[in-house]
Amino acid sequence: MPSSSSSSTNNNNPKKCIYLDYNGTTPIDKRVLETMMPYFTHHFGNPSSGHYYGLAPKEAVARARSSILSLLYDTKKEEELEKLHNGIIFTGCGTEADNLAIHLALQANPTTTSKPHIVTSNVEHPAITQYLQSLESQGVISVSYVPVNKEGIVPAQDMIQAIQPNTILVTLMLANNESGALQPIQQVSQYCQTQNILFHTDAAQAVGKVSVSFTTTDDDNSSYSSSFSIGENNAVVTTQGIGNAIDMMTIVGHKIGAPKGIACLYIAPNCFTNKKKVLPKHYMLLGGGQEYGKRAGTENVPYIVGLGTAADLLMQQTTLEEGGEVVPQWQKNAKHMYALKSRLYSNLVQALGSDIVRDNGPSSPCHKLPNTLSVGFRNVQSGDLLRNIEMDVACSAGSACHASGGALS
């Protein structure tokens, strides 16, 4: 356990503590902060105002919608993205976006003859599980929690088999923040499409690390095989998307260099009517007509601008060192993250021995996030280890969203 003098020194100089908890949160990118600042000061107007001071904020919010949509529709032009603007609902956090997705599924299925049923996995974020459990306890819905396998991946066929005649929603995270496991959302969402069942994915941990493009490929419809194929010494990034059957997706700002307190829910065009559902009329926050009448409350313009800028930075074109290929910045970042993760694991094994260090999660790098390393140490309790290194290395034994409750997910 570090001494009190050691703790005091590190508190005064946080650079001495190595930060390895980017799945918990990321620092705000300096370029993001720079674009936000004018909307705290000069462009302070309300975007709903019809006068001069509302114009710049309104335009900034619109640009942010296009920026976020470019992550999903990476081949569409600006004028095409503008037609999809009403599919982005800005929220105060990922929890609100996840809750909203479930709320909308219920609103879209008001006339089910039996209690509505929802399918999810047993490793979802508390924003999903606790809201579902609350609705269950009130007798509003029934839920099937499908378990993951030993690698932390929920088999697609198990999710599909859990669907019942009264299933109204399947919600499955794209990437797990603890194990790094990528879930088979492409196959599950495509099946839901054939059954007119709404599909939602929480992509908070995936954006900026793997492709979230709706571009489809013909080579793999059985699972989400990440955007990586592994070369001899490095991770080679490909451009595989996640399919075009996603109805709703959660995106969170503070996971990609934007500030805490901003997120959004993407809703696919006509997803409710195309699946023969009722168009939702009663959203969670009622009041003014902001967010196309879907989320009342004056828009948090500086933070929305920050989220849009973070998306722009991920999609900014850059050149890979090897071969000179031009790719989006997120792909270059992902290669770098994978290299760092591999080096850290290699150093741990070299220092402690392969019989002491265990790599958790998926065995194939193609089925896990490029930045996430989950390891176990033989005969070492994670809580004891973290207490001994907490002032020197910032890492976690589980989701930050579980930590305040004293339990791991």
QUILIN-V66384 format. One line per field, one symbol per residue. ss: DSSP state (a for helix, b for strand, c for the rest). psi: psi as a letter, one per 40 degrees, with the letter a starting at -180 (. if undefined). burial: b if it has 24 or more other ideal C-beta (glycine too) atoms within 12 Angstrom, else e. A space follows every 50 residues. Layout:
ss=???
psi=???
burial=???
This chain:
ss=cccaaaaaaaaacaaacbbccccccccccaaaaaaaaccccccccccccc caaaaaaaaaaaaaaaaaaaaacccccaaaaaccaaabbbbccaaaaaaa aaaaaaaccccccccbbbbbbccccaaaaaaaaaaaacccbbbbbbcccc cccccaaaaaacccccbbbbbcccbcccccbbccaaaaaaaaaacccbbb bbccccbccbcccccccccccccccccbbbccccbbbccccccccccbbb bbaaacccccccbbbbbcccaaaacccccccccccccccaaaaccccccc aaaaaaaaaaaaaaacbbbccccccbbbaaaaaaaaaaaaaaaaaaaaaa aaccccbbbcccccaaabccccccbbbccccaaaaaaaacccbbccccca aaacccccc
psi=hiiddddddddegeeehhhffeddiiihhdddddddddedcdgeiheeie adeeddddddddddddddddddgeeiidddddeedeehhhieiddddddd dddddddegefhdihihhhiiefiiddddddddddddeediihhhhiiae eehhhddddddehidehehhhhidhheddehhigdddddddddeefhihi hhfdedhedihfiehiieegedihhafhihadeihhhafhaeifehdihh hhdeefeiiiehaihhhihfddddffihhhdhidhibafiffeegihhhg ddddddddddddddehhihidheehhiidddddddddddddddddddddd ddieedhhhiaidhdefiieehhhiihhfhhdddddddededhhiieahd edddeeii.
burial=eeeeeeeeeeeeeeeeeeebbbbbbbebbeebeebbeebeeebebbbbee eeeeebbbebbbbbbbbbbbbbbbeeeeeebeebbebbbbbbbbbbbbbb bbbbbbbbbeebeeebbbbbbbbbbbbbbebbeebeeeebbbbbbbebbe bbbbbbebbbebbeeebbbbbbbbbbbbbbbbbbbbbbbbbbbebbbbbb bbbbbbbbbbbbbbeeeeebbebbbbbbeeeeebbbbbbbbbbbbbbbbb bbbbbbbbbbbbbbbbbbbebbeebebeebeebbbeeeebbeebbebbbb bbbbbbbbbbbbbbbbeeeeeeeeeebbbbbbbbbebbbebbebbeeeee eeeeeebebbbbeebbbbbbbbbbbebeeeeeeeebeebbbbeebbbbbb beeeeeeeb
